[in-house]
Amino acid sequence: MKRTIITTESAPAAVGPYSQAVKTGNLVFCSGQIPLVTGTKNLASGGIEEQTRQCLKNLTAVMEAAGSSLQAAVKLQIFITKMKNFPKVNAVYSEFFMGEFPARFCVEVSALPLGALIEIDAIGVCE
């Protein structure tokens, strides 16, 4: 099956040797997004809420570049550095997803790239 590399200037460039996303068939596999502000090398200002919001905005841009949308996500993986932030992450997550939610998991990790508090990746369907 053919795979297509997805890149967009509407989301931060990859910070390592990987693609923003790969599309194969009607699926898109988005790499983890940390809360980098597009066009900068800076993390979103503020705490976990602002960083969660930025991650989801970045994922939205990548999904749209692949011909999909965040609402077409079937699974998200969330990595946070402090599980005590889970309720705050859920509150922001609810701003982006309503009704039928994608499958997901959330785990606490000891550290994330560039000192981010959160990283989120996604698998979605292209319509």
Summary of the structure (lengths in Angstrom):
residues: 127
radius of gyration: 13.7
end to end distance: 17.7
largest distance: 42.3
contacts: 392
relative contact order: 0.24
helix: 30%
strand: 31%
